[in-house]
Amino acid sequence: MLNKAQKFIVVGEKTLSGTITVSGSKNAALPILCATLLTNEKSEIKNVPDIVDIRTLLRIFEHMNVKTTFESGTVTVDPSGLNVEEIPHDLICSMRASILLMGPLLARIKEVKLAFPGGCVLGKRSVQAHTHVFQKLGGIILDESQTLHIKMENPKGATIIMPELSVTGTENALMLAAALPQTTQIRLAAAEPHVQDLCRFLTKMGAKIEGIGTHFLTITGSTLKGATHEVTGDYLEAGTFAIAGLVTKSEITIKGIKTEQLDSFWEKLDEAGAKYELKPNEVRILPTETLNHIQNLRTAVYPSFPTDLQAPFAILLTRANGKSHIFETLFDGRLQYLYELEKMGAKVEMLNPHQATIIGPAHLKGVPISSLDLRAGAAMVLAALCAQGTTEISGVNYIDRGYENFEGKLSSLGASIQRIQS
């Protein structure tokens, strides 16, 4: 379970230097691990980040009599003994990604009853995209008020027009369709790099998928087999560390990603006047003395600017000259971290729950602040790195859900950051 009593103590204004390699993508590893349940055969998944959400999923696997090992970034999964009786609600409710169990379990055992997934503090997130998918593929919704209870009455391929560009909805559709011996089309599919990585794993398992990386997917399913796969690097972690280098006016090199996955991010750095050098699988961040404000940081689905880098990028905007506008289009509550940033001396105008203006440059000072969610927690660490004095950050359990050894990687670059028990 998450340890909510831990804090980070960060001494700011330290120059960073060196090289780090990002971990595997959390958002790719979770659906890929769930997809291993689509077969009776063993699979081996490499470059898996050792984070809380992965450990929670493996505990859920244990309750389903699925055998796993996790050593040196490699997870082996043996689902031959799969037996779903009752999964503890506290595990299901501890993370949003548990909904990704629905597709594989419906494919294997035809009827699934799970508690509603949790783990999100960003406002209510509907399961309607998922129930829409399951119904199109032959499922009957028995209950969606107290639990998610679905039965596959007549599994069949179908044409699915997604009601929204839902990442996890698309992933559940992909996994269930891959196990059906017919053809399914998914229109308005999400196209994020982690969705593409799931597609690549499903093809290794035996499915045929056309249109990978687009919003129109065609899946021809089959009897799936176990496979070996290496999870793609975490482009969101790479973006976070790129900002760490820029706000501390440092030179660092970040490896282990496909830099083309962050095109919208690099474009915004260009607008801000940031200095960096790109290669296909790494980026070198260069010291930048002066940053410019940007007209509009508007989040949207991939390949537009990712919502998960909106809070970290806001720290960069506190260092920029002039007024920068943020427009968070995807999640309610995602701008709440700005109130923590104001405690440090940031100049913020909250326009409404989805829009704010940051006026820079601001001279941040270390004070006690809190992590409010995973990405906001990382943003608070970035703020602390460039703040004067010492910052105490509580709620670092959120950060542990998505960043592997975050403080260790920062320390290796020269940051002064310690984890303590409160």
KATA-V429363 format. One record per residue. N is the residue number from 1. SS is DSSP state (helix for helix, strand for strand, loop for the rest). BURIAL is b if it has 24 or more other C-alpha atoms within 12 Angstrom, else e. D_FIRST is the distance of its C-alpha to the first C-alpha in whole Angstrom. Layout:
[[N,SS,BURIAL,D_FIRST] [N,SS,BURIAL,D_FIRST]]
//
This chain:
[[1,loop,e,0] [2,loop,e,4] [3,loop,e,6] [4,loop,e,9] [5,loop,e,12] [6,strand,e,13] [7,strand,b,16] [8,strand,b,18] [9,strand,b,22] [10,strand,b,24] [11,strand,b,28] [12,loop,b,30] [13,loop,b,33] [14,loop,b,33] [15,loop,b,34] [16,loop,b,32] [17,strand,b,34] [18,strand,b,33] [19,strand,b,31] [20,strand,b,28] [21,strand,b,27] [22,loop,b,24] [23,loop,b,21] [24,strand,b,22] [25,loop,b,21] [26,helix,b,17] [27,helix,b,19] [28,helix,b,22] [29,helix,b,19] [30,helix,b,17] [31,helix,b,20] [32,helix,b,22] [33,helix,b,20] [34,helix,b,20] [35,helix,b,24] [36,helix,b,24] [37,helix,b,23] [38,helix,b,27] [39,loop,b,29] [40,loop,b,29] [41,loop,b,29] [42,loop,b,27] [43,strand,b,26] [44,strand,b,25] [45,strand,b,23] [46,strand,b,24] [47,loop,b,23] [48,loop,b,19] [49,loop,b,17] [50,loop,b,14] [51,loop,b,11] [52,helix,b,8] [53,helix,b,10] [54,helix,b,12] [55,helix,b,9] [56,helix,b,8] [57,helix,b,11] [58,helix,b,12] [59,helix,b,10] [60,helix,b,12] [61,helix,b,15] [62,helix,b,15] [63,helix,b,15] [64,loop,b,18] [65,loop,e,20] [66,loop,b,20] [67,strand,b,20] [68,strand,b,18] [69,strand,b,19] [70,strand,b,17] [71,strand,e,20] [72,loop,e,21] [73,loop,b,20] [74,strand,b,21] [75,strand,b,20] [76,strand,b,22] [77,strand,b,22] [78,strand,b,24] [79,loop,b,24] [80,loop,e,27] [81,loop,e,25] [82,loop,b,23] [83,loop,e,23] [84,loop,b,22] [85,loop,e,22] [86,loop,e,19] [87,loop,b,15] [88,loop,b,13] [89,helix,e,13] [90,helix,e,10] [91,helix,b,9] [92,helix,b,12] [93,loop,b,12] [94,loop,b,9] [95,loop,b,11] [96,helix,b,15] [97,helix,b,16] [98,helix,b,15] [99,helix,b,18] [100,helix,b,20] [101,helix,b,19] [102,helix,b,22] [103,helix,b,25] [104,helix,b,25] [105,helix,b,24] [106,helix,b,27] [107,helix,b,29] [108,helix,b,28] [109,helix,b,28] [110,loop,b,30] [111,strand,b,28] [112,strand,b,24] [113,strand,b,23] [114,strand,b,19] [115,loop,b,17] [116,loop,b,18] [117,loop,b,16] [118,loop,b,14] [119,loop,b,12] [120,loop,b,15] [121,loop,b,17] [122,loop,b,20] [123,loop,e,22] [124,loop,e,22] [125,loop,b,23] [126,loop,b,25] [127,loop,b,24] [128,helix,b,28] [129,helix,b,29] [130,helix,b,27] [131,helix,b,29] [132,helix,b,32] [133,helix,b,31] [134,helix,b,31] [135,helix,b,34] [136,helix,b,36] [137,loop,b,35] [138,loop,b,36] [139,strand,b,33] [140,strand,b,33] [141,strand,b,31] [142,strand,e,31] [143,strand,e,28] [144,loop,e,26] [145,loop,e,26] [146,loop,e,24] [147,loop,e,22] [148,strand,b,23] [149,strand,b,26] [150,strand,b,28] [151,strand,b,31] [152,strand,b,33] [153,loop,e,36] [154,loop,e,38] [155,loop,b,36] [156,loop,b,38] [157,loop,b,39] [158,loop,b,39] [159,strand,b,40] [160,strand,b,37] [161,strand,b,37] [162,loop,b,34] [163,loop,e,34] [164,loop,b,32] [165,loop,b,31] [166,loop,b,27] [167,helix,b,26] [168,helix,b,23] [169,helix,b,26] [170,helix,b,28] [171,helix,b,26] [172,helix,b,26] [173,helix,b,29] [174,helix,b,30] [175,helix,b,28] [176,helix,b,29] [177,helix,b,33] [178,helix,b,33] [179,loop,b,32] [180,loop,b,36] [181,loop,e,39] [182,loop,b,40] [183,strand,b,40] [184,strand,b,38] [185,strand,b,39] [186,strand,b,36] [187,strand,b,38] [188,loop,b,36] [189,loop,b,33] [190,loop,b,31] [191,loop,b,31] [192,loop,b,29] [193,helix,b,28] [194,helix,b,25] [195,helix,b,27] [196,helix,b,30] [197,helix,b,28] [198,helix,b,27] [199,helix,b,30] [200,helix,b,31] [201,helix,b,29] [202,helix,b,30] [203,helix,b,34] [204,helix,b,33] [205,helix,b,32] [206,loop,b,35] [207,loop,b,35] [208,strand,b,38] [209,strand,b,37] [210,strand,b,39] [211,loop,e,39] [212,loop,b,35] [213,loop,b,35] [214,loop,b,37] [215,loop,b,36] [216,strand,b,38] [217,strand,b,37] [218,strand,b,39] [219,strand,b,37] [220,strand,b,39] [221,loop,b,36] [222,loop,b,37] [223,loop,b,36] [224,loop,b,33] [225,loop,b,32] [226,loop,b,30] [227,loop,b,30] [228,strand,b,29] [229,strand,b,28] [230,strand,b,27] [231,loop,b,24] [232,loop,b,26] [233,strand,b,25] [234,loop,b,23] [235,helix,b,26] [236,helix,b,24] [237,helix,b,23] [238,helix,b,26] [239,helix,b,27] [240,helix,b,25] [241,helix,b,26] [242,helix,b,30] [243,helix,b,30] [244,helix,b,28] [245,helix,b,32] [246,helix,b,34] [247,helix,b,33] [248,loop,b,33] [249,loop,b,37] [250,loop,b,36] [251,strand,b,36] [252,strand,b,33] [253,strand,b,33] [254,strand,b,30] [255,strand,b,31] [256,loop,b,29] [257,loop,b,29] [258,loop,b,32] [259,helix,b,34] [260,helix,b,35] [261,helix,b,32] [262,helix,b,32] [263,helix,e,36] [264,helix,b,35] [265,helix,b,33] [266,helix,b,36] [267,helix,e,38] [268,helix,b,37] [269,helix,b,37] [270,helix,e,41] [271,helix,e,41] [272,helix,b,40] [273,loop,b,42] [274,loop,b,39] [275,loop,b,40] [276,strand,b,39] [277,strand,e,40] [278,strand,e,38] [279,strand,e,39] [280,loop,e,37] [281,loop,b,34] [282,strand,b,34] [283,strand,b,35] [284,strand,b,36] [285,strand,b,36] [286,loop,b,39] [287,loop,b,39] [288,loop,b,40] [289,loop,e,42] [290,loop,b,43] [291,strand,b,40] [292,strand,b,42] [293,loop,b,41] [294,loop,b,40] [295,loop,e,41] [296,loop,b,38] [297,strand,b,35] [298,strand,b,34] [299,strand,b,31] [300,loop,b,32] [301,loop,b,31] [302,loop,b,31] [303,loop,b,34] [304,loop,b,34] [305,strand,b,32] [306,loop,b,28] [307,helix,b,26] [308,helix,b,23] [309,helix,b,26] [310,helix,b,27] [311,helix,b,25] [312,helix,b,26] [313,helix,b,29] [314,helix,b,30] [315,helix,b,30] [316,helix,b,32] [317,helix,b,34] [318,loop,b,34] [319,loop,b,36] [320,strand,b,39] [321,strand,b,42] [322,strand,e,43] [323,strand,b,41] [324,strand,b,38] [325,strand,b,37] [326,strand,b,34] [327,strand,b,34] [328,loop,b,30] [329,loop,b,31] [330,loop,b,28] [331,loop,b,25] [332,loop,e,26] [333,loop,b,24] [334,loop,b,24] [335,loop,b,26] [336,loop,b,25] [337,helix,b,24] [338,helix,b,28] [339,helix,b,28] [340,helix,b,25] [341,helix,b,28] [342,helix,b,31] [343,helix,b,30] [344,loop,b,30] [345,loop,b,34] [346,loop,b,33] [347,strand,b,36] [348,strand,b,35] [349,strand,e,37] [350,strand,e,34] [351,strand,e,37] [352,strand,e,34] [353,loop,b,31] [354,loop,b,31] [355,strand,b,34] [356,strand,b,34] [357,strand,b,37] [358,strand,b,36] [359,strand,b,39] [360,strand,b,39] [361,loop,b,39] [362,loop,b,37] [363,loop,b,37] [364,loop,b,33] [365,strand,b,32] [366,loop,b,29] [367,loop,b,28] [368,strand,b,24] [369,strand,b,22] [370,strand,b,19] [371,loop,b,17] [372,loop,b,17] [373,loop,b,16] [374,helix,b,15] [375,helix,b,19] [376,helix,b,20] [377,helix,b,18] [378,helix,b,20] [379,helix,b,23] [380,helix,b,22] [381,helix,b,22] [382,helix,b,25] [383,helix,b,27] [384,helix,b,26] [385,helix,b,28] [386,helix,b,31] [387,loop,b,31] [388,strand,e,33] [389,loop,e,32] [390,strand,b,28] [391,strand,b,25] [392,strand,b,22] [393,strand,b,19] [394,strand,b,17] [395,loop,b,13] [396,loop,b,13] [397,helix,b,9] [398,helix,b,11] [399,helix,b,14] [400,helix,b,11] [401,loop,b,10] [402,loop,b,14] [403,loop,b,16] [404,loop,b,16] [405,loop,b,17] [406,helix,b,18] [407,helix,b,19] [408,helix,e,21] [409,helix,b,23] [410,helix,b,24] [411,helix,b,25] [412,helix,e,27] [413,loop,b,29] [414,loop,b,30] [415,loop,b,28] [416,strand,b,27] [417,strand,b,23] [418,strand,b,21] [419,strand,b,17] [420,strand,e,17] [421,strand,e,15] [422,loop,e,17]]
//
